[in-house]
Amino acid sequence: MINIIGPRRIILLLILIVLNASMAALVYLYMVPMQESSERDLTKLRRSVSGLTSDIDRLKIEFEQLDEQQNEFDLLKEQGFFNNQERSMAKAIFNQVQESSNVISAVVSVKSGTVENNEEAQKAKHKILYSPVEIEIEAFDDSDIYKYIDLAQQTLPGHLSVDAITVTRSRDISAAVLRAIAAGSSPVLVKGEVKLSWRTIIPESQVIGDEQRNR
């Protein structure tokens, strides 16, 4: 067999066999593990990219929410929600509201302020200052009473909520009343009793001073 093939060819075949075995060993011992490692690294990289994309999307949402909250904060600030409850200022505002609403009279009583605990306000080191407000109103028409309340809510700094409204007719329409109306006067025909809650937010450092001043 060797004489037929020849020594040189046998040596060449042996060399080829060794090279093939070496290539196979290189592929299975080095290339395949390296490919598997590269695939694992690629999978980790894809997960990392996916995680970063999720974080970016979450940050975008948080920035949008922060922007909305900032707008709400600015609006509350414009409405005077973070102002102190000055009684003299409130009295002047209610006098202006009375003139603008055309009610005949309005006797306003702003009660002593008390502090309300609020978890969200406490996180920002603030407290909610609450003052009950009672108003006795005399008017020609009940629509003037509702206009008075609406103007008070728009004008008074902070938040003014309506707790109760009672509107009653104080006198019936008579010939004398009709003559007075025809003469240009506005007799009292309805009376209203209104209970409101006035709230503002103040820093914790001002709680003691404001409580003493409101009493």
Helices and strands as residue ranges (DSSP letters): H 2-5, H 7-26, I 27-31, H 32-78, H 87-101, E 105-110, E 114-116, H 119-123, E 126-139, H 142-155, E 159-169, H 175-182, E 190-203, G 204-206, H 207-214
